[in-house]
């Protein structure tokens, strides 16, 4: 079933995700090693989230112009160049190294957005509706494998080599992804790289060159059910707030109850591994019980984990909470991408997915910020409870408006 996207999408996605998973835990450490203050280093991830939020719509427009698969290739090559620049900043340190490091990270954020949206557009274009949920789950699973394998590899490298070796590894992973996408086996049979307006490929290029004086067609308006997009988008924000908050609260609460740093790291790795097991069940639920049921179940279970963490402040409670969160997040693997594909139009799909990504990127930016605000105003306990409450409210919201949203429901044989 996944054969059409195995080599062109899933294999390079896995390679890219492993590299990305390796560098995410060291972004703040990299800023500190270049002389940044603690407060500024802590803002690195938030700044990248802000850049991603601003870049989502332009990224969709760019993919619409380049074509889905071509945009994946261009984004991966650009990522290699940016990672090479970061390594150069660390090797030849100057007074401007910190500024150059931040500029490189700001460039990497939209590159990652283009990559993510382009691969999602390829899958939505290639896979038939009956297999779409499984394909999107596999795509989300490649990211989860990267989140598990990447940090482990990065930790091993830093035991022997300097910190910048992690960025070298990420660059090598991206180069490997480029190589895979360039192989003949990565060509999708019968797939022509789409351009804006539903045309693309060599035929469209020949027609354009044959009629140089013909006016360039304007991009058609997106035929989208915007009310449904906004209604379900609110629950997607709740999901991404919880997802972005999860590693933050595990670290903060782990320190609060006196856990060692290695124990906290093992908890995060344990959760990532458990998510991989439950994502297959999530794919089944999406196809057989419907998207709304999957999203509501994911949010409810995921949100419950935050409450368990606070109600039982010890190691057993932390393990239980991490397991509950992992089950909920695993069941929701790929649900955001699947719903985006369900709602996307056949013409202008990449442009729409750029708009759709605003919800998830907004949650990624707002999650850590809201937690910080609640902790400052109230306490750490309330800061941890907040994303759990928000997730459960998101589940109630999507159930309440399920008829208006009208996503694919229970499959009847």
N, C-alpha and C positions, 0 to 999 in steps of 0.2 A: 504494500500500500504506500509506503514512504519512498519507494525506489526512485520516482521522478525527482525528488528533492534531496536525496541522500548525499550525493557528491556536490551538486551546485550550491546547496544551502546548509544542510545539517553538518557536514564535515567541516567546512570552513567556519561555521558558527561555533562549533565546539572548540576549534583551535583559537579563534579570536577570544572566546569567552574565558578560556584558561589563562591567556595572557592578561586579559582585563581583570580577572579574579586575583591574579598575582600582584598587580600594582595597586589595587584599591586599598589594601591595608597599610601601604607605605606612603600614600600621598601626603599625609600630615607629617610623617617622619621625615620625608624628603625636604619639606619646607623648613622644619626645625634644624636639620643638618646644614642648611644653607644660611642659617642665621636669623630665621624668622622668630618673632615673639610667639608665645604660646597662644594668645588670643587670635593672632592673625593666622597661625597654622590651623587652628580649629575651624576657621572660617573657610578653608580651602574647598571642602566638599560642598558647602552651601553656595559658594560663588560659582562652582561648576554647575550646580543645579539651576542657578539663576540663568546662566548662559544657555543651558539646555532648554529652559522654558522659553527664552526669547527666540531660540533658533529652530523650534519645532516646525512652525509653519513654513519658513524659508526652506528648511530641509525637505519638506514634502514637495514644495514647488520645484526644487532642484532635481529631486528624483523623477518627478513627472517629466522634466525636460530631458534628462540624461537617459532615462529608462531604468527599470528596476535592477536588473542584474548588473548593468554597467555601473550604476551608482554604488552597488556593493563593492565592485572591484576598485573603483576610484577611491572610495572611503577607506578601504583597507590599505591601499598604497599610501594614501595621505597619513594614515595612522603610523605606518612604518617610518615615514619621514619625521613626524612629530616626536615619536619615541626616540629616534636617533638624535634629534635636537636636545631632548632631555638628558640623554646620556652624555652628550657633549658638554652640557651645562655643569654636570657633576664632575666630569674629568678635568676640564679646564675652568676652574672656578675663578671668577672675577667679582669685583664689587657689585656688578649688575646681575649676578647669577640668580639671585632670588626673583628679581623682576622677570628675567627671561624664563625662569621655571614656571612662574605664574602665567605668563603669556602662552607658553606651550600647553599648559593644562587647559587654558581657556579655548585654545584651538582644538584640543582633543575632545572636549565635550560635544560640540556640534558634529564632529567627525563620527563619534560614537552614535549620535542620534541618526545621522544619515544611514549608517550601517544597519542599525536596528530597524528603522522604518523600511528600508529597501528590501531586506530579507523577508520581512512580514508581507510586503506587497507581492514579492515573487511567489510566496506560498499561497497567498489568497488568490493569485491569478492562475496558478497551475493546478491546485488540488480541487477535486470535485466537492460540492457541498457536503456529501455524506462522509467524507474523510477529513474535512477541514479541521474539526475539533481535535482529532488525533494528531494531525500534522502540527497544529499550533502548540499542542501539549509537548510534542517532541522538540519543537523549537525552544519552548520555555525550559524543557529539560536540559538542553545543551547549555543554557546559561547556568543552571543549577550545578551541573557537573563542573563547569568552570569555577563557580563559587566554592566548590569543595576542593578540587585539585589545585587550582591556582595558588591559594594561600599556603598550602602544604609545600608546593615546589618553591615558592618564594621564601618561606621560612628556612628550608634547607639550603638555599643559595646564600642567604645572609649569614648562616653559620660559618661559611667558608670565604665568601667574597664580600666586597663592599655593597652598600645598599643599591647602588645604581645597576648592579648585576640583574636585579629583578626587572628593570626596564629593558635591559638587553634581552632577557628571556621573553618578555612580552613582544618585543620587536621581532624576534625569531618566530614566535607563534604566528604573528601577523603575516610575515613573509611566507610561512608554510601555508597559510590560508590563501594567499595570492596564487601560490603554485597550484594548489588544488583547484581553484576556480579557473585556472588557465588550461587545465588538462582537457582533452577531448571528452573524457568520461563525464565531465561536469556540464556538458551541453544538454539542455532539456529538449527532448524530441518535440517538434511542432511548436516550440515556444519562440515567439519573436519579441525581442525587448521592446516593451511598450514605450511610447512617448505621449505627451499631452494630447488630449482629444481622442485617445483610443487608436492612434496610428503609430507606427514605428517600424523598425527593421529596415532592411535594404530597400524594399519596395517603396516605402515612404520617402526615403532619401532620393531615390531615382526620380520619383515624380516631382519632388521639390526642385531638383536640379534641371529637370526638363522644362519647367515653367518658371523661369527666374523672375518674370514680371508679375506673376500672380500674387495677390495680396496674401500675407501670412494669416492663416485662420486664427481667430481668437480662441482662447480656452473656453469651453462651454461651462455653464454654471453647474455646480455640483447638485445632482438630484439626490438629496439626502433627507431623511426624516429627522430634522434638527431637534424637534421636541423630544423624540426618543433618545437622541444622542445626549442631550443635556440631562435628561432624567436619569439614565443609567450612568452617565459620566459622574454624577455626584457620588454614587456608590463606588465607582472606580477610584475617585479621590480618596474615599475612606480606606479602600484596600491599599493604595500606595502609601498613605500616611502610616498605616500599620506596618507595612513592609519596610519602609525606611526607618521606622522607630525600633523595630525588633532588635537589630544588633546594638543599637545605642542603649536601650534599656537593659539588655542582658549584661552589658559591660558595667553600666552604672549601678545596677542592683547587685551584681556580683561583688563589686568592690564594697558596697554598703554592708553586705552581710559577711564580709571577710574572706571571700574566695580568692585563691591565688590566681595570678594572670594566666597560668597554663591551664587551670581548670576552666576558666572562662572561655579560652580558645577552644578547648575540647568540647564545651557545650555548644558553641557555634558550629563546629564541624559535625557534631552529633545531629544537630537540627538539619543541616544541609543534606546529610546522608539519608535521614528519615524522609525528607521532602521528596527525594528521588524515588523512594518506594511507593509513596502515595500518589504520585502524579499519574500513574497508570490508571488507578481507580478514578482519579479526576477526569481523565479522558473519557472513560466509560460513562460517567455521570453526565458530562457535557453532551454526549451524543444521545443517551437514552432517557435522561430525566430533564434535559433542557439547560440552557445557559443561566436562566434566572435561578433555578434550584441550585446549580453549582456555585454561583456567586454568593447567594445567601448563605449556603452551608459553609463555604470558605470563610466568609466574614464572621459568622457566628462562632465557629470553632476557633479561628485565629484570635478573635477578640477575647474569648474566654481565657486564653493563656495568660494575658496580661493581668487578669484578676487573680488567677491562681498564684502567680508570682508574688503578688503583694500579700495575699491572704496567708501564704505559708513561706515566711522568710528564712529558709534554710536550704541546704544543698538538695534535699529530696524535692522540695518545692520548686527549686530552679530547674531540676531535671524534668519534673512533670510539666512545668510551664513551657520549657523549650520543646518538649515532645508534642504538647497540644498545639503550640504555634506551628510546628513543622507539619503536623497532620493537616491543619487548616490551610496553610500556604501550599502544601503539596497538592491538595485537592483542587486548589485554584491555579495550578500551573497552566499558563497559556490562556486563562480565561479572558484576560484583558485583550490579548491579540485576537482571540476568536470572536469576541463581541465586536471589536473594531472591524474585522473582516465581514461579519454578518451585516453590519450597518453601512459598509462602504459601497459606493456606486461602481459600476463596471468601467465607467469613463471618469478619469480623474481620481482613481483610487489612491495613488500616492499623495496627492494634495489633501484628500480627506484624512488619510492616516496621519499626516502632519498636524492637522487640526485636532484629531483624536488624541494625539500624544500630549496635548496641553494638559489634559486631565491627570495623566500619570506623572508627568514632570512637575505639575503643580503640587501634587501630593508629596513627591520626593523633596521638593524645596520646602513645603510647609510643614511636613512632619517633624523633622528635628527642630525647626524654629519654634513651633507651637509647644513642643515638649520643654524646650529651654525656657519659654515664657511662663508656662504653668509651674515649672519647678521654681522659678524666680519669685512668682507671686504667691504660690502656696507651699508645696513641699515636693520632695522626690517621689513620695508615695503617690500623690495625686498626678504628678507628671507621668508616671508609669501607667496609672489607671486610664488616663485620658485617651490614648490611641485605642485601647480595648473598648472603651465606651463608644468611641467614634465608629469603630468597625461594626459593632452590634447595631448601632443606629443606621449605618449604611445597609445592613442586611434587611432591617425593617423597611427602609425606604424602597429598596428594589422590589420587595415583595408587594408593598402597597401599590406601586405603579407598574407592576408587571404587565397588566393588560394594555396599558397605554404604550409601554415600551415595545411589546410585541416581538420579542426575540424567539428564535426556534425553540420549541418546547419538547415535551415528551414524545419520543419516537414511537409510533404505533405500527405494528407489523400486520 
